[in-house]
Amino acid sequence: MAKEKLDRLDKQILKLVAADARIPFLEVARVCDVSGAAIHQRIQKLTNIGILKGSQFLIDPEKVGYETCAFIGLNLKNPEDFDQVLEELKKIPEVTECHYTTGNFDMFIKIYAQNNHHLLTIIHDKLQPLGLSSSQTLISFHSAFERQLPVMDMVDLDD
């Protein structure tokens, strides 16, 4: 996919909304020294071209009872079943990310479970029936940090 050409205002807007998705458009306009209408139009443009993909509230999984976070590398018996397996993974609410990867795995998923027993149940009852030849599970003790796309900190607004 081609890299979109962003001007200084686009980059300034992206930096502000990445830091706080709930920032009012009028506050963005004030900081950028343009009208609220201009910000609204730019946000719409950035959304239409797929740079902005909505906004969301982030829920702390532990605070709602999901204390186990795991990363699982999956190898499929039949790699041509990728699309079918992907659709089945989408039906498992505990699976929060899925990546096609290079290296030792066909797919790599992130999963949240209430505890280790719940994780075992998900692996046994929901993942193994998908036609896996093998899997490897890594349990995360604690997320050291998470962040948005780091390029926003590297953006030179003078470009």
Number of C-alpha atoms within 10 A of each C-alpha: 3 4 6 10 6 12 11 14 16 17 16 19 20 22 17 17 17 18 13 11 13 12 12 12 18 17 13 20 17 13 12 17 12 13 13 17 12 14 22 15 11 16 18 13 14 18 13 11 10 11 13 15 10 8 11 8 7 6 8 10 14 13 8 9 12 16 18 20 24 19 18 20 21 23 18 19 13 10 14 9 12 14 10 10 18 15 10 13 19 13 10 13 10 17 19 12 12 17 13 13 12 9 6 11 17 18 21 21 17 19 21 23 22 16 13 15 11 14 20 13 12 18 15 11 11 14 18 15 10 16 15 16 12 12 17 12 15 11 15 13 10 9 7 6 5 6 7 9 9 8 9 16 10 9 14 11 13 7 8
